[in-house]
Amino acid sequence: MAGSGKFFVGGNWKCNGTKDSISKLVSDLNSSTLEADVDVVVSPPFVYIDQVKNSLTDKIDIAAQNSWIGKGGAFTGEISIEQLKDIGCKWVILGHSERRHVIGEDDQFIGKKAAYALSQDVGVIACIGELLQEREEGKTFDVCFRQLKAFADAVPSWDNVVIAYEPVWAIGTGKVASPQQAQEVHKVVRDWLNTNVSADVASKTRIIYGGSVNGGNCAELAKEEDIDGFLVGGASLKGPEFATIINSVT
Ligand SMILES: O=C(COP(=O)(O)O)NO
C-alpha cells in the first residue's frame, strides 16, 4: 500500500498557482516539521507536477488531480496513469465534486478511472459527498452509499484507497461541517464498508474529511474517532497553515 500511516492528509491545489508561487509553497513545506505517522500528499496542477516532484521533500508524495480511464493514446487532452507514474505520482484524486458537478463525470466513469489507477499500483483518493439540497432532503447517506458502491463495484482491492468525504456545501465556502456532522457520515461510511466489503477493509481504510478545513478548525475535527485526516483545498496553498493541519491529526 502506498503509505501505511494511520493518518492521511492531502493538499488539493486545484487550478491554482504559478511557477513562482509554487516554488515558494514548496520551500515553505520543505522547511516545515511534519509528524511521522501521517501520509502526506500534495496535488499540483498537472503542468507543475514535475517542478514540485523535483524540489519537494521526499516526506511528501505527489497526487494527480485526475487521470484517464486506461492506457494513453488518441485521447486528446487526457493524461494517463503511466505518464503520471513516469513523473513520480503515487496517488490520484478521483470523483472530486468539481469533476462530478462541474465537468459532469458520473459514478461509473469515475469507477473505471479508479480501477485502472489501482491496476497500475497508483493509490486512489476516492471522493464522495452530497450537495446542500441532498442534505436538506435527508439524502446524505443515500448519495454517499451510491458513490461508494460505484467504487466498490469497480476496484480490485481497497488496499490502496483512501476515502475522502467532502460535503459539496462545505467546499470552498468557509462553511465547514461540524465535528458531529462529519463524524456521523464517516461512521456510516465505515459501517457501509464493514457490511458491504469486509471488517478488515472497514478498519484499515482511512476516511478523511474535506471542506473548508483550516488551521483553526482542524484540531476539533481531528478529535473525532472516524476522521483519519483531511483533504484540504484553499488552506493547503499556505505552507505553514497546511503544516498545522497535518500535525493536528496525530
Ligand atoms: O475540495 C476540497 C476542499 O476545498 P476547501 O478546503 O477549499 O474547501 N478538497 O479536495
The ligand as an SDF file (V2000), in Angstrom:
LIG
                    3D

 10  9  0  0  0  0  0  0  0  0999 V2000
  -12.1210   20.4600   -2.4240 O   0  0  0  0  0  0  0  0  0  0  0  0
  -11.5170   20.2940   -1.3790 C   0  0  0  0  0  0  0  0  0  0  0  0
  -11.6990   21.2060   -0.1970 C   0  0  0  0  0  0  0  0  0  0  0  0
  -11.5060   22.5400   -0.6130 O   0  0  0  0  0  0  0  0  0  0  0  0
  -11.5170   23.7070    0.5200 P   0  0  0  0  0  0  0  0  0  0  0  0
  -10.5860   23.2470    1.6330 O   0  0  0  0  0  0  0  0  0  0  0  0
  -11.0120   24.9310   -0.1860 O   0  0  0  0  0  0  0  0  0  0  0  0
  -12.9480   23.8180    0.9890 O   0  0  0  0  0  0  0  0  0  0  0  0
  -10.6380   19.3000   -1.2680 N   0  0  0  0  0  0  0  0  0  0  0  0
  -10.4470   18.4270   -2.3090 O   0  0  0  0  0  0  0  0  0  0  0  0
  1  2  2  0
  2  3  1  0
  2  9  1  0
  3  4  1  0
  4  5  1  0
  5  6  2  0
  5  7  1  0
  5  8  1  0
  9 10  1  0
M  END
$$$$
